[in-house]
Amino acid sequence: MAWLGIVTKYMAALGLLLFSCFISAADITLKVTDQHGQPLVNSVVELLGQNNQAVAGDLPVLIMDQIDKHFSPTLLVAQQGQQVNFPNSDNIRHHVYSFSKAKPFQLKLYSGQPEQPVEFENDGIVVLGCNIHDSMVGYIYIASSPYTYQSDANGIVRIEQSRLPVKISLWHPLQSQPLEEKALLSITENAVSSLAIVIKTDTPAPRNTFGNKFKAENDQ
């Protein structure tokens, strides 16, 4: 089955990764849900073909914290060339790493503040882990477009009508399809102003943790 479907008053899903539909002159509201009808927070909608005028050096440094053995936030949306700081707000040490093609890196066992932020030069998906606490998983979506949106708790994303016509990509960290894969949707300027989008997701398997084995003497 298609992992992403689109339902409007006038049309149903047309395929796996590429759809087209007609949109009204008003701003477009996308409501993203899973296959059970539950809203999907942290869905990422990127407007493609939109030039990024921002200079990487002018972008603010983003924060991916570590709190209670979790990455906070779970998903961070960054621009290509943007830097991310990885403070450790826990009272135990973490070893942050990624094997992702977009940015392989590691911050070896540390507490407090790392020496410097990490720059993400390439667009793509970065999956974060901790070499000590295997239950820790986080994501950084590195966008090539400045017009990239993250769905709210109700699964809602709004796109300005002035951006139409446009092709967008859709992605979610729990999608059933491979993590690097993005669905594509072409939106024109006519017809309805609201789209219901369904992304098929999987429940992540429980992950183990190494627990106390690698704690330093002053870790608790």
C-alpha positions as CSV (number, residue, x, y, z in Angstrom):
1,M,0.0,0.0,0.0
2,A,1.1,3.6,-0.5
3,W,2.7,4.9,2.6
4,L,1.4,8.4,2.0
5,G,-2.1,9.2,0.8
6,I,-3.9,12.5,0.0
7,V,-7.7,12.9,0.5
8,T,-9.6,15.9,-0.7
9,K,-13.3,16.5,-1.3
10,Y,-12.7,15.9,-5.0
11,M,-9.9,13.3,-5.3
12,A,-8.1,10.5,-3.5
13,A,-4.5,9.3,-3.4
14,L,-3.0,8.7,-6.8
15,G,0.3,6.8,-6.1
16,L,3.2,6.1,-3.8
17,L,5.4,9.1,-4.0
18,L,4.1,11.7,-6.5
19,F,0.7,13.3,-6.4
20,S,-0.8,16.5,-7.9
21,C,-4.0,18.3,-6.9
22,F,-5.7,21.7,-7.2
23,I,-5.6,24.3,-4.5
24,S,-7.6,27.5,-4.0
25,A,-6.3,31.0,-3.9
26,A,-6.4,31.0,0.0
27,D,-3.5,29.8,2.1
28,I,-3.2,26.1,2.1
29,T,-3.8,24.0,5.2
30,L,-2.2,20.6,5.3
31,K,-3.4,18.2,8.0
32,V,-1.0,15.2,8.4
33,T,-2.2,12.1,10.1
34,D,-1.0,8.5,10.3
35,Q,-2.9,5.5,8.8
36,H,-5.1,5.4,12.0
37,G,-6.2,9.0,11.7
38,Q,-4.0,10.3,14.5
39,P,-2.3,13.7,14.0
40,L,1.4,13.5,13.2
41,V,3.5,16.1,15.0
42,N,7.0,16.6,13.6
43,S,6.1,16.0,10.0
44,V,8.3,18.1,7.8
45,V,7.1,19.9,4.7
46,E,9.8,21.5,2.5
47,L,8.9,23.7,-0.4
48,L,11.2,22.7,-3.3
49,G,12.8,25.0,-5.9
50,Q,12.8,27.9,-3.5
51,N,16.2,29.6,-3.4
52,N,17.8,30.0,0.0
53,Q,19.1,33.5,0.2
54,A,20.4,33.1,3.8
55,V,24.2,33.1,4.2
56,A,25.2,30.2,6.4
57,G,27.3,32.5,8.6
58,D,24.2,34.6,9.3
59,L,22.1,31.7,10.6
60,P,21.7,31.4,14.3
61,V,23.3,28.4,16.1
62,L,20.5,25.9,16.9
63,I,20.4,23.8,20.1
64,M,20.0,20.1,20.4
65,D,20.1,19.4,24.2
66,Q,20.2,16.2,26.1
67,I,17.8,16.1,29.0
68,D,16.8,13.0,31.1
69,K,18.5,10.7,28.6
70,H,16.6,12.1,25.7
71,F,17.5,14.5,22.8
72,S,15.6,17.7,23.2
73,P,13.9,18.4,20.8
74,T,13.5,15.0,19.3
75,L,13.4,16.6,15.8
76,L,15.4,19.7,14.9
77,V,14.9,21.4,11.5
78,A,18.1,23.2,10.3
79,Q,19.1,24.9,7.1
80,Q,22.0,23.7,5.0
81,G,25.2,25.1,6.4
82,Q,23.7,25.9,9.8
83,Q,25.5,25.0,13.1
84,V,24.0,23.0,15.9
85,N,25.2,23.1,19.5
86,F,24.9,19.9,21.6
87,P,24.9,20.8,25.3
88,N,24.6,18.0,27.8
89,S,22.1,19.1,30.6
90,D,22.2,15.7,32.3
91,N,24.3,14.9,35.3
92,I,25.8,11.9,33.4
93,R,28.1,11.9,30.4
94,H,26.9,11.3,26.8
95,H,28.7,10.3,23.6
96,V,26.7,11.8,20.7
97,Y,27.2,10.3,17.2
98,S,25.7,9.9,13.8
99,F,26.5,7.5,11.0
100,S,24.1,9.3,8.6
101,K,25.4,10.0,5.1
102,A,24.4,13.7,5.4
103,K,26.7,14.2,8.4
104,P,28.7,11.5,10.1
105,F,30.3,12.8,13.3
106,Q,30.8,12.1,17.0
107,L,31.2,14.1,20.2
108,K,33.1,11.7,22.4
109,L,32.1,11.1,26.0
110,Y,31.5,14.5,27.6
111,S,29.4,16.5,30.1
112,G,28.3,20.1,30.0
113,Q,29.2,22.1,26.9
114,P,31.1,20.6,23.9
115,E,34.1,22.6,22.6
116,Q,32.3,23.9,19.5
117,P,29.0,23.4,17.5
118,V,28.7,21.0,14.6
119,E,28.1,22.4,11.1
120,F,25.7,20.6,8.8
121,E,27.0,21.3,5.3
122,N,24.8,18.9,3.4
123,D,21.0,18.6,3.2
124,G,19.4,15.3,4.3
125,I,18.4,13.4,7.3
126,V,20.7,12.9,10.3
127,V,19.9,10.3,12.9
128,L,21.5,10.9,16.3
129,G,22.4,8.3,18.9
130,C,24.3,8.1,22.2
131,N,27.1,5.5,22.3
132,I,26.4,5.0,26.0
133,H,22.6,5.2,26.2
134,D,21.2,3.3,23.2
135,S,17.7,4.3,24.0
136,M,18.5,7.9,23.0
137,V,17.4,8.7,19.4
138,G,17.1,12.1,17.8
139,Y,16.8,13.6,14.3
140,I,18.1,16.6,12.4
141,Y,16.4,17.5,9.1
142,I,18.7,19.6,7.1
143,A,16.7,21.6,4.5
144,S,18.0,23.1,1.3
145,S,14.9,25.4,1.2
146,P,14.3,28.3,3.6
147,Y,10.6,27.5,3.4
148,T,10.5,24.3,5.5
149,Y,7.8,23.7,8.0
150,Q,7.2,21.4,10.9
151,S,3.7,20.2,11.8
152,D,2.2,21.1,15.1
153,A,0.6,18.9,17.7
154,N,-2.5,18.8,15.5
155,G,-0.6,17.7,12.5
156,I,-1.2,21.1,10.8
157,V,1.1,22.9,8.4
158,R,0.1,26.1,6.5
159,I,1.6,27.2,3.2
160,E,1.2,30.8,2.0
161,Q,-0.8,31.1,-1.2
162,S,1.9,33.4,-2.6
163,R,4.2,30.4,-2.8
164,L,2.0,28.6,-5.3
165,P,2.3,26.8,-7.6
166,V,4.9,24.7,-5.8
167,K,6.3,21.2,-5.4
168,I,6.8,20.1,-1.8
169,S,8.4,17.1,-0.1
170,L,6.9,15.4,3.0
171,W,8.8,13.4,5.6
172,H,8.3,12.0,9.1
173,P,10.8,10.2,11.4
174,L,8.5,7.2,11.9
175,Q,7.5,6.7,8.3
176,S,7.3,3.1,7.1
177,Q,9.4,3.8,4.0
178,P,13.2,4.2,4.2
179,L,14.2,7.2,6.4
180,E,16.0,9.0,3.6
181,E,12.9,8.8,1.3
182,K,10.6,11.8,0.9
183,A,7.2,11.9,-0.7
184,L,6.5,14.5,-3.4
185,L,3.4,16.6,-3.9
186,S,2.7,19.2,-6.6
187,I,0.3,22.0,-5.6
188,T,-1.3,24.4,-8.1
189,E,-3.3,27.5,-7.6
190,N,-6.9,26.3,-8.1
191,A,-9.7,24.4,-6.3
192,V,-9.7,23.4,-2.6
193,S,-7.7,25.1,0.2
194,S,-7.3,22.1,2.5
195,L,-5.6,18.8,2.1
196,A,-5.6,15.7,4.4
197,I,-2.3,13.8,4.1
198,V,-1.8,10.3,5.4
199,I,1.7,9.0,6.1
200,K,2.0,5.4,7.0
201,T,4.1,5.0,10.1
202,D,5.6,2.2,12.2
203,T,6.0,2.0,16.0
204,P,9.7,2.0,16.7
205,A,11.0,-1.1,18.4
206,P,12.2,-0.6,22.1
207,R,15.9,0.1,22.3
208,N,18.2,-1.1,25.1
209,T,20.4,1.0,27.2
210,F,23.8,0.3,28.7
211,G,22.6,1.7,32.0
212,N,25.2,2.2,34.8
213,K,28.0,0.3,33.2
214,F,29.7,3.3,31.6
215,K,29.0,5.9,34.3
216,A,31.9,7.9,35.6
217,E,32.6,8.0,39.3
218,N,30.8,11.3,39.7
219,D,27.8,10.3,37.4
220,Q,24.5,9.5,39.1
